[in-house]
Amino acid sequence: MVDPNYVSGAVWFLCGLAILYLGYLIAIRGRADLHANYDEDSGVDPEYVSRWAGGTALLMGLLVIGYAVREVIYGFQPYALGALVVTLLVLSYVTKLFARGYGYRE
């Protein structure tokens, strides 16, 4: 039988890859329009949104992949999952701020 930590780690790894791919599209390919909170009519430069919101999404993907590797090696620990969830919630809020133009100067 397969250890549940391997299954859970694989699921987290796949989720991390999905987040990394979307972050890649936003940050590297310049597809700011993929971010749900980006409004093209707001006057915020799409390059600014791509750089900051996409970079934050890449960071989120790397954190999820790091958690997946940690879970496979050390097993499930509730404090680690809690720390990941809180960190992802904070970074998600930060990407929304960047997509709406927080800190943008013309």
C-alpha positions in Angstrom: 0.0 0.0 0.0 1.2 3.5 -0.8 2.0 5.8 2.1 -0.7 8.6 2.3 2.1 11.2 2.6 3.3 10.3 -0.9 -0.2 10.7 -2.3 -0.8 14.0 -0.5 2.7 15.2 -1.5 2.0 14.3 -5.1 -1.3 16.2 -5.1 0.4 19.3 -3.5 3.2 19.0 -6.1 0.7 19.0 -9.0 -1.1 22.0 -7.5 2.2 23.8 -7.1 3.0 23.1 -10.8 -0.4 24.5 -11.8 0.3 27.7 -9.8 3.8 28.0 -11.2 2.4 27.7 -14.8 -0.1 30.4 -14.2 2.6 32.6 -12.6 4.8 31.9 -15.5 2.1 33.0 -18.0 1.5 36.2 -16.0 5.1 37.1 -15.0 7.2 35.9 -18.0 4.7 35.9 -20.9 3.1 39.2 -19.8 -0.5 37.9 -19.6 -1.7 40.2 -16.9 -5.3 39.7 -18.2 -5.2 36.2 -16.7 -5.4 37.6 -13.2 -9.0 37.8 -12.1 -8.6 41.2 -10.4 -6.9 42.9 -13.2 -9.0 45.4 -15.1 -7.6 46.7 -18.4 -9.7 49.8 -18.2 -8.2 50.8 -14.8 -5.2 52.5 -16.3 -2.7 50.3 -14.5 0.3 49.3 -16.6 0.0 45.6 -17.6 3.8 45.2 -17.3 3.6 46.3 -13.6 0.8 43.8 -12.9 2.7 41.1 -14.8 5.9 41.8 -12.9 4.5 42.0 -9.4 1.4 39.9 -9.4 3.0 37.3 -11.6 6.1 37.2 -9.4 4.0 36.7 -6.3 2.2 33.9 -8.0 5.6 32.3 -8.9 6.5 32.5 -5.2 3.2 30.9 -4.2 3.9 28.0 -6.6 7.4 27.5 -5.2 6.0 27.5 -1.7 3.5 24.8 -2.5 6.1 22.7 -4.2 8.4 23.1 -1.2 5.6 22.0 1.1 5.0 19.0 -1.1 8.6 17.9 -0.9 8.6 18.5 2.9 5.5 16.4 3.3 6.9 13.5 1.4 10.1 13.6 3.4 8.8 14.4 6.9 5.1 13.4 6.7 2.0 15.4 7.5 2.3 18.0 10.3 -0.7 20.3 11.0 1.4 23.3 11.8 3.2 23.2 8.5 -0.1 22.9 6.6 -1.5 25.8 8.6 1.6 27.9 7.9 1.2 27.2 4.2 -2.5 28.1 4.1 -2.0 31.3 6.0 1.0 32.3 3.8 -1.0 31.5 0.6 -3.9 33.6 1.9 -1.7 36.6 2.6 0.1 36.3 -0.8 -3.2 35.9 -2.6 -4.4 39.2 -1.1 -1.1 40.8 -2.1 -1.5 39.7 -5.7 -5.0 41.2 -5.7 -3.5 44.5 -4.5 -0.9 44.5 -7.2 -3.5 43.6 -9.9 -5.6 46.6 -8.8 -2.6 48.9 -9.0 -1.3 49.2 -5.5 2.0 50.9 -5.5 1.8 51.8 -9.2 3.2 55.2 -10.2 2.8 56.5 -13.7 
